[in-house]
Amino acid sequence: MERTRTARKREFSARRFITHYSKLTWVFLAAFLIFDLVLNILWMKLIPMAKAPDEPVRIILSDYVFFHDQLPNAWDPAVRIREWGFSYALRPMLVNILGAFNMWVVSWFTDDPYALLLSVRIISAFSKTAMLYFLFRTCEWLGWKPRWGWCVILICSLVPQLTFLAGYHNNDTFCMCCVSAVLYCWVRGMKENWTWPDCIKFAIAMGLTIQSYYNAYPYILFSVPLFFMTAFHRHMTREEKLETWKKTGVIILITFLIAGWWFIRNIVLYDGDVLGSKTRLAMGEMYAVFSKKPSIIFKPIRQGLSYWDTLFYFNGSPFDWASKTFMSSFALLGLMDFLMPAELYRFFYILVVTGLALFIVQFVVWIVQALWYAIKKHCADHEANQNILFFLFISICAVMVIMLSLYYSWTDDFQPQGRYIMPGFTSVILAVVAGYRFAFKTVSKIFFKYEKYGYAVLSWAGVAYLAFCLGWIQLYSYQRVEPQYSSLPRFTQNYLKHREKYNPNNPDGQLTEREIELSTPKAGKSQLDSTSPDAPGASEASSQTHSEAPANEIPTDPGLPAEQSQPDANPAVNQPPLDPSLPTQAAPEQPSPDQPVVDQAASDVPAPEQTVDSVVDSAFEEPDSGEQSFE
């Protein structure tokens, strides 16, 4: 008995994962990462600030750090959003600090405002490319063949919504990168029994994730049980347990050094408000315009709607919360006002739903396999157990992110936006690809002794088809938005006026000729209203109530947008259409601090053809008070 126990212990502790990826695979991966970065930069140069959600009210934080060489207090009017009253300085500012550092480096060579803008945006571009690297490495350590890693990074690289997010200054792409790094550390730590390098990487990934976005915190929460469930086991000696506890202490210390200082700062500055949630509400009541005050703004819970009713609530939009959140996770660009053809959303819907259904079957197979080993062979199937634990935890985290977003829309501000559930996007894609991997392995068994070759041919054919479809969708999306976005000014005048008003190097607060040039619409194109010099977000706070399409035209089918719609001048706010399948108008909801007001009278853009392939620009009315908070 003692001999058997010793043998099992040796087998467990000696178990190491060995990669089978060739050098050629890594060469192709490096080339693809370069391609992805170039693609992100193309979108980065295309997107105007007026179409970048939250960018005008986030970049002022980088401006403040750049001008003053210190972090701002949220009460400072230089970083406060006049329309909504609060400031993003209450939230972790690591991305803004990195943006300010880039501005400082670029300022050695030029003080051109557009160059400084690109220096801040490049963080999002690099974050998305780094995310692809971590996802590919995650697939490697899961024991998948390279073709399935290619599937994962193809989806995460070429989905239009992700390339759009990589093109402007936001926390979303950086957060997705950090979450992907955490997932990579999870699976590698399990496979290598949490070596010291694994623990240090894990601590750094968690610290950066904490400093990225509050709605990524489910991954931090579940990192704790996953580590203890996989780092400790019953066959450990006293010395091994002591070493593992040392690793635990180092992880906690490094994570605290990276992220803990921010919350200590919040406690000191905001009277013990660790997350800044109470201060945010107080600032909203004190400084927000009347219709945007937390006590006044529309909330479904105030209308007697239940939590689950909110999931299918329209609020005057042609689409309910679930549909719009899904659509804006894949291809609803701009200020959620650039609608793509219904066939595109249908493709992503079939891809995701089918993959998740297959994944559920795969998960059941893993459970059965683990039970069979435990009952029949009286030993543990470590690979099946690790797969079960990893995918169970990432699935729970993804569901929690979605449910938190829905809870926020129910209790705080109704905002069905895909970017708020992006921390769970990579988990969903990993589960989807795991489902298709299981399906192809099962189908290939029909080839009997040629199963190996059949599996290779079928799977690579699937990868090629996926690459073709996603490549076409990416190209089509870019060509759709390019004519409109390239004609818009690079900046909004509201942002530039605010920037110069609080620029200590410009006492008179006047715009330079270069700034006027960058914020002036080109002749014959739509103009952006910029009447308020007080703060960014003063005019940027409209809520997609403006359209470049002719008025009095409505979509005939929410699922198949063939025409553009213009909201009524005085819509019944917060009232859903009588028939969701045939909306009579797109009622405006609450405005956002990052959305510009379009001067309709000054717009000379001709109405496009009313077909499925025409540009349906703003068929919705969407509230957007900035990022969501889940405190």
N, C-alpha and C positions, 0 to 999 in steps of 0.2 A: 504493500500500500504506500509506504514511504517512497519507494523507488518510482512508482507511477506518478506520485505527486511531484517529485523532483523533475521528472521528465516533462510533465506538463508545464512546470514553471520555466524550464529552460526553453521550451518551444515558444512560450508566450513572450519572454523577454528578448529572445533572439529574432523575433519576427520583424522584418524590415520590408519596406516597400521598394521595389526596383522598377525604375522607369524603362520603357522600351522604345521611347521616342528617338528617332534618328536625328543626326545633325541636319539633314536636309529639311526635316520638319521645322526645326528652329530657324533655319534660314528663311523658309517661307513665312513663318510667323513674324520674323523681323520685318520682312518686306510688307506684309499685310498691316503691321502696326504703323509703318511709315505712311502707307496709303491712307489708313484711317486718320492719322494726324493731318495729312494734307486735306482730306475731305472735311474735317472739322474746321480747319482754317478757312476753307472756301465759304462755309456757312458763317463763320465768324465775321468775315468781311462783308457778307451779304446782308445780314440782319441789321435793320435800323433800330436805334434805341426805342423808338415809338412802338415797335412791335415785340419788344423783349420784356416779358412780364417781370415786374419787380426790379429790373435793372436800375432805373433812375433812382430808386429809393434805397438800393443796396450799395451802389457805387459811391454814394456820398460818404459812407463809412470809410472806404479806402481813401477818398479825397481828404477826409479829416485827418486820418493817420499820416498821410503824405504831407499835408501842410503843417501839422502841429507836432509831429513826432511823438504822439501819445494817443492812448485809447480814449474815445469820447465817453462822456456821461450821457445816458439816454435822455436826460432832461434838457440837454443843450439844444437850442433851436436849430443849430447847424446840422443836426442829424435827425431831427424830428420830422415826421410826415404830417404836413399841415392838414390834409384832408381827413386822416384817420387819427391823428393826435399822438400816436406812439412812435417808437423808434426801434429799428432792428438792432440797435446797440444793446438791447436787453438780451439778445440771443448770442450764442457763441460766434465769434468774429474771426476765426482762423483764416477763412477764405479771404476776408477783407484785409487782414493783415498781410497775407501773401500778395494780394493785389497791390497794396501800398508799397511793398518791397519792390515789386516789378516796376511800378511807376517811378520809384526812386532810381532804379538802375537805368531805365530808359531816359530819365531826365538828364543823365550825364551827356546824352547825345542830342536830344531834342526836347523841346517843350511843347511840341505840337499836340493839341488835345486828342486828336484821333489816334496818334501813336500811343498816348497814355491809355486810351480806352482799350486798344488792342492788347496792350501789355497786361491789363486786368483780365480781359476775356480769355487770354491764352491759358489761364489756369483751368478753365472748364474743358478746353480742347485736350490738354495733357491728361486731365483726370479721366476722361472717357477712354483715351488710349491705354492708360495704365489699368483701367478696369478690365479691358479686354485681356491684358496680360495675366492678371490675377485669375480671371475666369478660365483661361486656357490651362494655367497651372493647376487649378482646382480639378478640372477634368482629368488631367494627367494623374494626379494623386488619387483620384477615384478609381483608377485602373481602366479608364476608357481608352479606346483607340483614338488616334489623332482626329479621325473624321468627325467624331462627336464633339470634340473640342472646337473644330471648325464650325460646326452647326451653331454652337452657343455663341461664338464671337461674331459669326455672320449676322445673326439676328440682332445682337446688341450693338453691332456697328452700323448696320444699314437701315434699321427702323427709323423713319423720318423724324419721329419725335425726339429720339436720342441725339441725332445729329443737330437738330435744332437747339436742344438744351446745351449741347457742347459749343454752341456758337455765341453765347452771351454770358454775362457775369451772373452767376447764381450759385446756390449751395447744393443744388440737386445732383449735378454730375460728380462733384467732389464727394458727396455723401455716398453715391452709388459705388464709387471707387473704393472708399473706405470699407463699406459693407462687403464688397467682393474680396478685399484683403482679409477681412475677418473670416469669411467662409473658407478661403484658402488655408488660413492658419488652423481652422477647425479640422479640416480633413487631413492636413499634413501632420498636425499634432497627434491625431488618432493613429495614423499609420506608423509614425516614428516613436510613439510612446512619449511624446512631449520632451524632446531633448532641450538643452539650454538655448540653442539658437531658435528653436520653435517657440519657446516661451517668450523670449525677448521680442520676436516679430509679432507675436500675438498681443503682447502688451502695447506695443506701438500702434498696431492696427486698432485696438480698442480705444486708446487715447485719442487718436485722430477721429474715430467715429463719434465719440462723445462731443468732440469739438466741431462736428459738422452740422448735425440736424437732430432736433428732438425726436422726430418721427422714425429715426433709425434705432432708437434705444431698445426696442424688443430684442435686437441682436446682441446688445450688451447684456441684457437681462438673462438670456438663454446661454450666453457664453459661460456663465458661472456653473450651472449644473452639468453642461457638456464637459467642461474641463475636469470636474471632480469625478464624473462617471467614467471618464476614459483615462485619467492620469493615475487614479488609485485602483488597485485590484487586490483580491484576497490573497494572492501568492507573494505579496511584497514582503521583503525583510524589513527589519526596523531601520536599517541604514537607508534603504530605498524610500521608505516613508518619510524619513527626515529630509532627504534630498528633495522629495516632491514638495514638502511643505516650504522648503527654502525657495523653490521655484515659484510657489504660490505667492510668497511674500514679495519676490522680485517683480512679478507681474503686477501686483497691486501697487507697488511703489512707482514703477515706470508709468503705469496708467494715471496715477494721481499726479505725478509731476507734469505730464502732458496736458491733462484736462482739469485737474482739481483747482488750480489757481483761479480759473475763470469763475467758478461758483463761490469761492472765497471772496473774490472781488465783488460779485453781486451782493453777497451778504453785507459787506461793508458799505457799499454805495446805496443800496436800496432797502435798508432797514430789515435785513434778514430775508429778503425775497430771493431765494436761491435761484429759481428758474426765471424770475422776472415777470411772472404771470399777473401777480397782484398789481405791480407797478404799471404794467401794460393797460390793465383795465382802468386804473386811476388816471393815467395819461389820456386815455380815450375819452373819459368823461369830462376831463378838464379842457382839452385842446381840440378834439375832433369837431367837425361841423355837426350840426344838430342831427341830421339824418344818419350819421355814421357813429353816433355814440353807442357804446355797448348796451345801454339801457333802452335804446330806441331801435337799433338795427333789427331787421327781420331774422327770426330764428324759428325753424319748424316746431321746436318743442313748445313755443309759445302759442302756436296755432292748434295745439292738441294732437299733433302727429306723433306716432310712436317711433321708436328707433328704427324698426324694420319698415315702417311706412315711408321713411325718408329715403330708403334705398330706391324706391320706385316713384319718387316725387318729381314732378316736372317743374314747378315754380315758374310757369309761363314759357318754358323752353320747349322746343320740339322733341327733346330727349330727356329721359329721366336721369336720376343721379347715376345709376349703375351704367347705363349706356354711354353717357357723356364722359364718365370717368374712364371707361374702357377705350373709347375713341381717342380721348386726349392722352392716353398712354402710348398710342402708336402713331397717330397722324392727324392731330388737330392743332395746327400751328398758329403762330402769332399770339394774339390775345384771345386764343380759343375762338378765332373768327375766320380761320381759313379751312374750310371744310373740303375734304377730298371726296371722290366718287364712292358710292356705297359699296361697289365691288372690292375696293381696297380694304375697307373695314371688315367686309365679309371674309376676305382671305385671312386676315389676322385672327378673326373670331374662330374660324374652322381650324386654323393651325394650333391655336392655344387650347381650345376646348377638346379637340381630339387628342392632343398630346397629354393633357391632364387626365383624361379618361384612361388612356393607356398607362399612365404613371400609377394610377390607383390600382390597376391590375398588377403592375410590377411590384408595388409595395406589398400587396397581399401575398405574392409569390415569395418575397423576401421573408415575410413573417412565417409562412408555412415552412420554408427551408430552414429557418432558425429553429423552429419547434421540432422539426424532424431530426436535426442534428442533436438537439438536447435530449429528446426522448429515445431515439433509436441508437445513437452512437455515444450517448452520455458525455458529450463534449460540446464546446461552443464553436459555432461557425463565425469566426471573428469578422470575416468580410461581410457576411449578411447582417450581423449585428451592427457593424459600423455604418453600413448603408442605411439600415433602419433608423439608427439614431441621428445621423446627419440629415437625411431627408425629412424625417419627422420634425426636427427642430427648425429647419429652414422653412418648412411648410407652415408651422405654427407662427413663426415670425412674420411671414408674408401675410397671413390671414390677420394677424394683429395689426399690422400697418394699415391694411384696408379698413378694418373695423374702427381703428382710431380716427382715420380720415372721415369715415361716415359719422362717427360720434361727434367730431368737431362740427361737421355740417349740420348736425341735428341740434347741438346745444349752443354753438357760438356764431357761426356764419356759414350760410349755405353755399358751399363751394365744391361742386363736382369737378375736380381737376386732377388729371392723371399725374402731374408732377408731384403731388402730395403722397402718392403711393409708390414713387420710384425706388425707395429703399428696398421694397419687396420685389422689384421687377426681375432682378437677376436670379432670385430664388425660384420664381415662377418659370423662367426660361430653363434653368437647370432641370426642374421637374418635368417640363415639357419634353426636353431632349431625352431625358431618361426614359420617358414613355415610348418615344419613337425608337430608341435603341432597343428596348425590350421587344417591340413589335417586329423590327427587322430581324433580330436574332431568332425569334420564334418562327417567322415565315421562312427563313432560310433553311430550316430543318427539313423542308420538303425536298431538298436536293440530296438528302441522304449522305453518301460518301463525299459528295462535292459541296457539302454544307459550308465549308470554310470559304470556298470561292464564290458561292452564291451569296453568302453574307456580305463579302467584300463588294461584289458587283452591285447588289441592291442598295447597300448603304451609301456607296460613293455616288450612285445615280441619284439617290435622294438628296445628298449634299449639293450636287451639281444643279438639280432642279431648284432647290432652295436658294442657292446663290443667284441663279438667273432671275427668279421672281423678286428677290429682295433688291438686287441691283437695278432692275427695271423700275421698281417702286421708288427707290432712292433718286434715280435720274428723273423720273416723272415729277416727283415732288419738288425737286430743285428747279426744274424748268417751269413749274406752275407758279412758284412764288417769286422767281428771279425778276420778271418784268416789273412787278409792283414794288418789291422791296428795294431794288436798285434805284428806283426813281425817288424814293423818300430820302429826306435828309438824314445824315448819320446821327445827329443829336436832336433832342427837343430843346427849344429855347428855354423852357422852364428849368430844365436841369442846369443848363449853362449859366443862367441868371442866378440861380441858387448857388452854384459853385463859385462864381465870381463874387457874390455878395459876402460869402464867408471865407474868401481867399485872403489871408493876411498880406499877401504880396501884391494885392490889387485894391488899394484903399478906396478908389472911386467906384469899384464894382461894375465897371463898364465892360461889355464884351469886346474882344479883339476882332479885327477884320476876319481872321481865320475862323473864329468861333461863329461869327455871323454867317460866313460862307457854309460851314458845316451844318448849320441849323436852319438854312433857308431852303424851301422846296424848289426843285427845278421848275423851269417854266413849263406850263401846261400840265403839271402834275398836281396831285392832291397836296394841300397845304395843311400844316399842323398848327392849330391854334395854340398860342403861347402867351396868354395874357397876364399870367400871374408870376411876378418875379420872386414871390415870397419863398416858395419851396418846391422841390420836385415833387410831383404827385398832386400839385394843385390843379393843373389841367390834365395831368396824366391820369386822373382818377375817374375817367368815364368808363363805362362798363359794356363795351362792344355794342353801344346803341347806335353806332354810326356805320353806314355801309356805303360801299362804292357802287352798289347795285341800284337800279331804279326802284322806286317805292311801289307799294301796293301789289307786290308779287310775293307769293308764298310757296314754300315747298309742297309739292303734291303728296309726298310720302317722306316721313322722317328718315326712313331707312334708305331712300333713294333720292337724294337732294338734286333735283333737276333744275331748280330755279332759285333765285336769290330772294330774300325777303327783307323788308325794311320795317322796323318797329313803328308802331303808331306813336304819334306825338305825345299822347297822354294815355299810355297803356294802364291797365289795371294791374298794378304791381302785386306780386306774390299770389296771383290767381292763376291756377293751371288752366290750359285750354279745355273746352268742353269735351273735345274728342282728341286724345293724345295722338291718334294716328293721322289727324288732319288739323294741325295747329293753324289757327286763324291769324295769329300774330305772335311775334317773339317779344314777350313783355320784358322790359329791362329790369334787371335786378340791381344789387348794390354795386356801386362803382369801386374801382381799385385805385390805389395810389400809383400804379405803374402804367396806366393806360391813357394815352393821349386823346384829346378831343379833336376830332377831325372837322375842319371847316368845310361843311358841305357846299356852301355857296361858292367857295373858291375852287371847288374840285372840277376839273375839266376832263376827268377820265371817262371815256365812253363806256356805256353799259356793255358787258360781254354777252356773247350768245348764251341763251338760256338752255343749256344742255347739261347732261350729266358731267361732261368734261369741262364745263365752264368753271370759272373761279367763283365759288360761292363764298363770298367774304363777309362774314358776320350774319349768319342766320340765327344766332343765339344772342341772348342777353345773359351775362354771367357776372355775379358778384365776385370781386377779388380784392380782399383787403390785405393782400400779401400772403406770406407763408402761413401755414396752419400752426396752431399750438396745441399740444396735447397735455398741458399741465393739469 
